[in-house]
Amino acid sequence: MLSEPRSGRLAAWGNALLAGFVSPDDAVHAIVGDDAVHRVEGLPDEPGPVGLSLALGRLRGLGVTGFRVALPAPGHPLGLSGPPAFNARALEAEEAVVGHGAAYGLVPDVHEVGPAGDRHVRVVWHCLQVRDAPPADVPSLGEAERELAEAMREATAVLSRLDVAGSGPVAEAALDAYRARAEAGAGRDVLAPGYPPRAVRVLELAQRVGLLVSLAYDNGHGGAVSASEMAARGEALRPVERVARRAQVAAYNAYVEERERRGEA
């Protein structure tokens, strides 16, 4: 939840490329990030995997005018629209990109390769047919922002109760780590050019809430004295995590939603 999903990078920088805000080389560089290489397979009329730059150009030629993100979890098909085969693959990967304007979607298959000490990541995006339908359970940016304010309060409260058997050193250490990592990320570009400021604000807050949730899980044993107590903590955190995922998707999808609002294809 804390780390930026690969689908988010592809959608955001793919949208910036389609809008003419960045060059193909800059878009590919941003999408690949720290990975070694990204390839796309399954494109119509392409016999094998192709590079990202060619794939994005081919998708544009096929009619794709924008990209949305899906971040599904068991029981929550967030951002998906079908068909079942695509949904199942996206659920397994826990993320996907869905084209707007033409019914194609991309699901990443991530592999670490190389010997110990020299591992690197290769990603193959599988291009599949999707259903042309509204994505599931994606809020507006306004709704996401309101939900996140409450989620931040809830996540902080859960985190502060981590060390229930003592004075709270686990919680305090986790909060210190949260503050340090939030400060380290201040000023970075969380979205590609062309996104509205509100989408940037919502994504930043969603990532902070996600960080709090991950810290709570990472330090979840703390002073817990029973399995039932830990189960209760998980029950408290799951709705917060769900809100943060919904907000992430709303932020990444804001480019397409804005085009639809203006009546653009």
Helices and strands as residue ranges (DSSP letters): H 6-18, H 24-32, E 37-41, E 50-51, H 52-61, E 66-70, H 84-93, E 96-100, E 104-113, E 120-129, H 141-160, H 169-184, H 197-218, H 227-252, H 254-261
